[in-house]
């Protein structure tokens, strides 16, 4: 059954909080502006760096020998990466020839979820009812249930044993005659199941301090399960899964050749370039993939920065609607209007920042953005005039 908690915020507290929100509004506007400005500069550097790489790279077609002619040059290469290294997880009896070996641990725990609904009262107070519900699910870390709101669930969580996640990578990985760095190898996906082999002593160690006689250690494929029944998990159960990356795999990469290995290419203008893809991929495809990745990141940060700016303006002007909270329906009308205004102002502010950030590097883009801002402002002015005439 759900647990509910009701709190009441007085009109005075709301007004005081809204005025305090002015400071947070200023902070958010400044933060959003900085994020937008930094993001546009970063995107320009990423574009310049990729263009530089594309103009100067050479195809490293033969990786069987180290050719001094490629030293210090940006390259595109495709070939097979291999290792003879044995990676071990002795606590679970694993020894395998692999590029990477991972141990992922999950705990079956109660998780608290909440949903709040607020109701404005005549006179300016607000009554907030928060409903707390609890769901048992697999979590990457133990959950502290002592902080749960519902007394019936407080202290319910525990785990039979706490075990750390781990990740190992091979230190000797060859790419023909070349050697791959840890940075490159660490990017290889570990998706192949590895079956552990536990001894009786290791099983006893895993069950140390476990007082429930029904709890056992079960091995199913690449999973070690500590609990009564893997098909019917209970609070406290633990599962550990193991995966590896193949000891031999085909990769394609955009890198710089340095002393028989590879590192990021740092152009004279722009940010560094380094990309590795699994399988065979042409240079053209890799450039396209990197460009798509850069654009995705650009827009994600643009959206984040714009949201920060809009939230800042809302916090800055939030006191206006709060002052009218004594009459809830009046506050809702004013709040709706302020929401629209602050959204438009935030969008205009963000577009201006983006345009100014690009102006020094791409004036055409800046002009287009400034024209868009001018058109938006003109539309708002025209609409407000029409509204005034109607009245």
C-alpha positions as a printed Julia matrix, in Angstrom:
391×3 Matrix{Float64}:
  0.0     0.0     0.0
  1.23    3.48   -0.86
  2.39    5.81    1.91
  1.3     9.47    1.79
  2.75   12.57    3.41
  1.05   15.96    3.36
  2.88   19.24    3.93
  1.62   22.8     4.02
  3.55   25.86    2.86
  2.29   29.21    4.1
  1.82   32.24    1.88
  4.63   34.07    3.65
  7.07   31.2     3.15
  6.18   31.01   -0.54
  6.75   34.73   -1.08
 10.03   34.61    0.82
 11.14   31.59   -1.21
 10.19   33.23   -4.5
 12.34   36.29   -3.73
 15.21   34.0    -2.79
 14.66   32.36   -6.16
 15.73   35.6    -7.86
 19.34   34.82   -6.96
 19.02   31.27   -8.3
 17.47   32.68  -11.46
 20.48   34.91  -12.05
 22.83   31.98  -11.4
 20.94   29.74  -13.87
 20.89   32.42  -16.58
 24.64   32.96  -16.21
 25.3    29.19  -16.17
 23.13   28.6   -19.24
 24.82   31.45  -21.1
 28.28   30.08  -20.31
 27.24   26.57  -21.39
 25.84   27.84  -24.71
 28.89   29.99  -25.44
 31.34   27.21  -24.56
 29.39   24.63  -26.55
 29.45   26.63  -29.79
 33.18   27.18  -29.5
 33.73   23.5   -28.75
 31.63   22.47  -31.77
 33.63   24.77  -34.04
 36.9    23.31  -32.77
 35.58   19.76  -33.27
 34.57   20.6   -36.84
 37.92   22.23  -37.6
 39.84   19.32  -36.12
 37.92   16.74  -38.15
 38.36   18.79  -41.34
 42.1    19.01  -40.71
 42.32   15.25  -40.18
 40.33   14.57  -43.33
 42.62   16.8   -45.43
 45.87   15.33  -44.12
 45.25   11.65  -43.32
 46.84    8.74  -45.18
 45.75    5.13  -45.5
 47.81    2.71  -43.45
 47.12   -0.34  -45.61
 49.94   -2.59  -44.39
 50.16   -3.06  -40.62
 52.44   -6.1   -40.78
 55.54   -3.9   -40.46
 56.2    -0.51  -38.9
 56.89    1.94  -41.72
 58.8     5.08  -40.6
 57.11    7.01  -43.42
 53.88    7.06  -41.37
 55.48    8.38  -38.18
 53.61   11.38  -36.79
 50.9    11.26  -39.46
 47.13   10.96  -39.07
 46.0     7.63  -40.5
 43.02    5.47  -41.25
 43.62    1.76  -40.77
 41.63   -1.46  -40.63
 43.02   -4.71  -39.29
 42.86   -7.43  -36.65
 43.76   -6.66  -33.03
 44.99   -9.65  -31.03
 46.29  -10.49  -27.58
 47.77  -13.52  -25.84
 47.2   -12.05  -22.36
 45.32  -14.1   -19.77
 42.95  -12.02  -17.63
 42.01  -13.43  -14.25
 39.36  -13.02  -11.59
 40.72  -15.47   -9.02
 37.86  -14.97   -6.54
 35.55  -16.62   -9.08
 37.93  -19.05  -10.73
 38.17  -17.22  -14.05
 41.24  -17.22  -16.31
 40.59  -16.34  -19.92
 42.41  -15.11  -23.0
 40.64  -11.81  -23.68
 41.03   -8.11  -24.5
 38.83   -7.17  -21.56
 37.19   -8.93  -18.61
 34.32   -7.35  -16.67
 32.52   -8.25  -13.45
 29.12   -6.6   -12.97
 27.33   -6.87   -9.62
 23.62   -6.22   -8.94
 21.58   -6.3    -5.75
 17.86   -7.0    -5.35
 16.51   -4.06   -3.34
 13.43   -2.04   -2.55
 13.49    1.32   -4.34
 11.46    4.32   -3.22
  9.48    6.23   -5.84
  7.52    9.39   -5.12
  4.92   11.56   -6.82
  3.78   14.93   -5.49
  0.57   16.83   -6.16
  0.09   20.4    -4.96
 -3.17   22.23   -4.33
 -3.34   25.98   -3.84
 -5.58   27.18   -1.05
 -7.47   30.44   -0.77
 -5.28   32.82    1.19
 -2.07   31.82   -0.56
 -1.02   28.61    1.2
 -0.17   25.45   -0.74
 -0.91   21.91    0.37
  1.35   19.26   -1.11
  0.58   15.56   -0.92
  3.44   13.21   -1.73
  2.75    9.55   -2.4
  5.57    7.08   -1.84
  5.55    3.64   -3.44
  8.09    0.86   -3.2
  9.25   -1.57   -5.85
 11.75   -4.43   -5.6
 14.23   -4.38   -8.48
 17.85   -5.07   -9.39
 20.18   -2.17   -8.52
 23.83   -1.5    -9.23
 24.43   -0.53   -5.58
 22.83   -1.39   -2.23
 19.99    1.0    -1.35
 19.82    2.56    2.11
 16.23    1.87    3.2
 16.71    3.61    6.55
 15.92    6.87    4.73
 12.6     5.62    3.31
  9.53    7.63    4.29
  7.25    4.63    4.95
  8.1     3.13    8.37
  6.99   -0.29    7.09
  9.84   -0.29    4.57
 12.52    1.34    6.7
 15.4    -1.04    7.31
 14.01   -3.65    4.9
 17.0    -3.63    2.55
 20.13   -5.66    3.14
 22.52   -7.71    1.0
 24.01  -11.13    1.59
 27.38   -9.88    0.45
 28.86   -6.69   -1.0
 31.13   -7.27   -4.0
 32.93   -4.67   -6.1
 32.5    -4.32   -9.86
 35.73   -4.77  -11.77
 37.14   -4.28  -15.25
 40.47   -5.54  -16.54
 42.09   -4.92  -19.91
 44.93   -6.71  -21.65
 48.21   -4.8   -21.53
 49.72   -6.41  -24.63
 47.44   -5.96  -27.62
 48.9    -6.1   -31.11
 47.59   -4.48  -34.25
 49.85   -6.15  -36.76
 53.34   -4.88  -35.9
 51.89   -2.03  -33.87
 50.76   -2.0   -30.23
 47.44   -0.62  -29.04
 47.28    1.68  -26.02
 45.11    1.06  -22.96
 42.91    3.98  -24.07
 42.02    2.19  -27.28
 41.58   -1.26  -25.74
 39.39    0.11  -22.98
 36.85    1.13  -25.61
 36.31   -2.45  -26.82
 32.88   -3.83  -25.82
 32.84   -6.84  -23.47
 29.81   -8.78  -24.68
 30.89  -12.43  -24.64
 29.76  -14.44  -21.57
 32.48  -16.0   -19.42
 31.57  -18.93  -17.17
 33.08  -18.86  -13.66
 34.37  -21.99  -11.96
 34.05  -21.83   -8.18
 35.76  -24.13   -5.71
 34.12  -25.24   -2.47
 36.33  -22.82   -0.51
 35.29  -19.92   -2.75
 31.63  -20.78   -2.27
 32.1   -20.87    1.5
 33.82  -17.49    1.31
 30.86  -15.99   -0.57
 28.49  -17.32    2.11
 30.49  -15.95    5.05
 28.14  -14.46    7.68
 25.04  -15.66    5.78
 22.69  -17.03    8.43
 19.8   -18.12    6.2
 20.26  -21.82    5.44
 18.19  -21.54    2.23
 20.71  -19.18    0.67
 23.14  -20.91   -1.69
 25.59  -20.02   -4.44
 24.33  -20.98   -7.89
 26.27  -20.78  -11.15
 24.17  -20.33  -14.29
 26.2   -19.68  -17.42
 28.14  -16.47  -16.85
 26.23  -15.62  -13.65
 26.96  -16.36  -10.02
 23.82  -16.03   -7.9
 23.77  -15.64   -4.13
 20.25  -16.33   -2.91
 17.61  -19.0    -2.53
 16.28  -19.15   -6.08
 17.62  -17.3    -9.17
 14.15  -17.55  -10.76
 12.43  -15.93   -7.79
 14.67  -13.19   -6.35
 14.26  -11.91   -2.81
 15.54   -8.81   -1.04
 19.23   -9.23   -0.31
 19.99  -11.5    -3.27
 23.11  -10.75   -5.31
 23.98  -11.65   -8.88
 27.39  -11.3   -10.49
 27.82  -11.56  -14.26
 31.05  -11.91  -16.21
 31.78  -10.91  -19.8
 34.82  -10.55  -21.98
 35.96   -8.96  -25.21
 37.3   -11.34  -27.87
 41.07  -11.95  -27.92
 40.95  -11.21  -31.65
 38.72   -8.7   -33.4
 38.69   -6.53  -36.5
 38.78   -2.8   -35.85
 38.97    0.39  -37.89
 40.46    3.6   -36.56
 41.38    7.21  -37.11
 44.53    7.87  -35.1
 48.04    9.31  -35.23
 51.07    7.02  -35.51
 53.65    7.57  -32.76
 56.57    5.23  -31.98
 54.88    2.02  -33.06
 51.56    2.79  -31.42
 48.7     5.27  -31.77
 47.45    8.39  -30.05
 45.02   11.24  -30.59
 45.71   13.5   -33.54
 46.07   17.11  -32.4
 45.67   19.5   -35.34
 47.13   23.0   -35.55
 43.58   24.33  -35.51
 40.69   22.62  -33.75
 40.3    19.88  -31.18
 41.91   16.45  -31.16
 40.59   13.54  -33.23
 40.65    9.85  -32.32
 38.04    7.27  -33.25
 37.86    3.48  -33.11
 35.03    1.35  -34.5
 34.54   -2.38  -34.32
 34.61   -4.14  -37.68
 35.54   -2.83  -41.1
 34.65    0.79  -41.77
 35.96    3.06  -44.52
 37.52    6.42  -43.73
 34.56    8.19  -45.33
 32.09    6.34  -43.11
 34.15    7.03  -40.01
 34.3    10.74  -40.8
 30.52   10.74  -41.27
 30.0     8.88  -37.99
 32.24   11.3   -36.1
 30.5    14.29  -37.63
 27.09   12.88  -36.62
 28.37   12.3   -33.1
 29.66   15.87  -32.91
 26.33   17.29  -34.12
 24.36   15.18  -31.64
 26.48   16.44  -28.76
 26.17   20.01  -30.04
 22.37   19.89  -30.02
 22.11   18.08  -26.7
 24.19   20.76  -24.99
 22.3    23.51  -26.84
 19.04   22.14  -25.44
 20.55   21.87  -21.95
 21.85   25.44  -22.06
 18.51   26.79  -23.32
 16.62   24.92  -20.58
 18.92   26.46  -17.96
 18.31   29.95  -19.34
 14.51   29.51  -19.46
 14.51   28.05  -15.94
 16.58   31.03  -14.83
 14.1    33.57  -16.19
 11.22   31.67  -14.61
 12.95   31.7   -11.22
 13.85   35.36  -11.69
 10.23   36.39  -12.33
  8.52   33.71  -10.29
  7.79   36.09   -7.41
  5.24   37.94   -9.58
  2.8    35.02   -9.72
  3.57   34.05   -6.12
  2.45   37.46   -4.87
 -1.01   36.74   -6.3
 -1.2    33.29   -4.65
 -3.87   34.54   -2.26
 -6.32   34.01   -5.13
 -5.35   30.67   -6.77
 -7.15   31.12  -10.1
 -5.55   34.57  -10.57
 -2.14   33.07   -9.83
 -2.71   30.34  -12.41
 -3.57   32.9   -15.09
 -0.53   35.02  -14.3
  1.66   31.93  -13.99
  0.6    30.71  -17.44
  1.38   34.1   -18.95
  4.73   34.3   -17.22
  5.56   30.77  -18.39
  4.98   31.78  -22.0
  6.88   35.05  -21.66
  9.9    33.52  -19.91
 10.04   30.7   -22.47
 10.09   33.18  -25.36
 12.61   35.44  -23.62
 14.79   32.44  -22.82
 14.69   31.26  -26.43
 15.56   34.74  -27.72
 18.39   35.08  -25.2
 19.78   31.64  -26.16
 19.61   32.37  -29.9
 21.45   35.65  -29.41
 24.18   33.93  -27.36
 24.56   31.21  -30.02
 24.69   33.81  -32.79
 27.32   35.89  -31.01
 29.4    32.79  -30.24
 29.5    31.88  -33.92
 29.86   35.42  -35.26
 33.65   35.46  -35.14
 33.94   32.1   -36.94
 30.88   31.69  -39.13
 29.28   35.06  -39.84
 26.73   33.57  -42.25
 25.29   31.31  -39.54
 25.31   34.21  -37.1
 23.4    36.44  -39.52
 20.76   33.73  -40.07
 20.29   33.31  -36.32
 20.08   37.06  -35.73
 17.49   37.37  -38.51
 15.5    34.58  -36.84
 15.66   36.44  -33.52
 14.59   39.71  -35.17
 11.66   37.94  -36.86
 10.59   36.43  -33.52
 10.73   39.8   -31.79
  8.82   41.45  -34.66
  6.14   38.75  -34.43
  5.77   39.3   -30.71
  5.5    43.09  -31.13
  2.91   42.71  -33.92
  0.85   40.27  -31.88
  0.87   42.49  -28.81
 -0.28   45.46  -30.9
 -3.12   43.48  -32.41
 -4.18   42.36  -28.96
 -4.19   45.98  -27.79
 -6.35   47.05  -30.74
 -8.87   44.28  -30.04
 -9.26   45.54  -26.51
